[in-house]
Amino acid sequence: METTRSKAGIAFVLTVLAAVLFTIAGTQRVTPAHPGQRTYEAACAACHDVGAYGAPRAGNTHDWAPRLARGEQSLYTAALTGRNSSGDRLMPPRGGNPRLSDAEVKAAVDYLVARSR
């Protein structure tokens, strides 16, 4: 019997795999304008560009308003430790890449917030 938790785990693995494949397929050797852009594109864009698993969409002020109201530290904490809310909201710690440093994750958050104000 498949549980909700195992379905979420499968969905998470597929999301991370899709992000990696999209990154490999679309990699261009261009210096990013923002220090967090490359990390965002590699670890965050697969969900935040389309709102997958309840992710607030990049550039959508309506999605981001309540999160921005909670403050920068709340956003950093969510990105570093992840979110596993009930329902269809799922965010892996560090965008699914445990090798990212705290500074890289925070820079990606800053980039995403700058696009979403």
Steps between C-alpha positions, in 0.01 A plus 500: 500500500642833395481775758472873457851534636648264239309683225647828623846339503460379144374842392798664669751272326334561163502876557870504586578277202302730270685803635835335434402395148361844413814661636727273297293547186487878528842581640658806351834641599381850583604685812186555706400858581415407859718283728205268574382458142703190416397323821137597442507363146665174610307426818186713519364587155342162425239563769494877544470582131173306472370479858553124534401347837356831619824694447448875474565589136796719414384850413148450635445771761173342617676170581784676679321773700420288809846344500677834466289634788651233728848636435827405341612265777182294463574457129859397567388247762244348263757470221768352727284253691219435251125484537284190523153635554181304484336477162698562186766738633849354499838669496820304554776651713747700292288448188589132508875558481664432838836617364387863479651723765285725718635799306402347165148423621456849644625657176244293305227619738614860450489454122152348511370773732646772275306350209182477705455839671 
